[in-house]
Amino acid sequence: MADACLREFVRMLRARRSSPGGLAGVDASMAGLRLEPSSLKPYLHFLPGRYTRNLVHRDEGLEIIVNCWSPGVSSPIHDHDGQECWFSIQRGQFLLENYPLLAGGTGPGMARLGAPERVGPVGAGHVDFRDTGAPIHRVCSTSAPGVTLHVYAGPVASCLVFDPRRSRCAAHSLRYHSIFGRPVRPDEGRTSQPVYV
């Protein structure tokens, strides 16, 4: 599915979710996906030294987000609150680090991670899939500006963020930088420790 409009892609995912098998096979339809730049434009909000989460679509069984990355920015090491997650690189180069969970880490508290498996750097068209069996990863932008498209099998309002040095993890509420293209005020929906995952 090359050179697709974002609106068409959302429509296709909503139809697939309602069909038998649900979102199975999403990674195949995202492989090589290049969204038309004009269809991404309302969701492209960059901030120096960080990345932003920009909501495209959300309902009870599907969440679609565009992340915009500054150079050298990394996500925290995190999970996806039990949801399957697919993401497609639209622009830029990224290093992916996938972490095995050795002990704990199913709720806040003790969590011991193994050494990460590193993938990349990878660029436009690459698709990554996180399922409940291997949910923990970190995404690192190695060039800018980076743009990634994320599809979740259900809304993700919070996640666990891992600190391997302390063998701990903590729950963090997530927030958006923009909703349907409209930037969110800095104090709107802010948690005490805002995390963009």
Buried (B, 14 or more C-beta within 10 A) or exposed (E): BEEBEBEEBBEBBBEBBEEEEBBEEBBEBBEEBBBBEEBBEBBBBBEEEBBBBBBBBBEEBBBBBBBBBBBEBBBBBBBBBEBBBBBBBBBBBBBBBBBEBEEBBEEBEEBBBEEBEEBBBBBBBBBBEBEEEBBBBBBBBBBBEBBBBBBBBBBBEEBBBBEBEEBBBBEBBBBBBBBEBEEBEEEEEEEEEBBBB
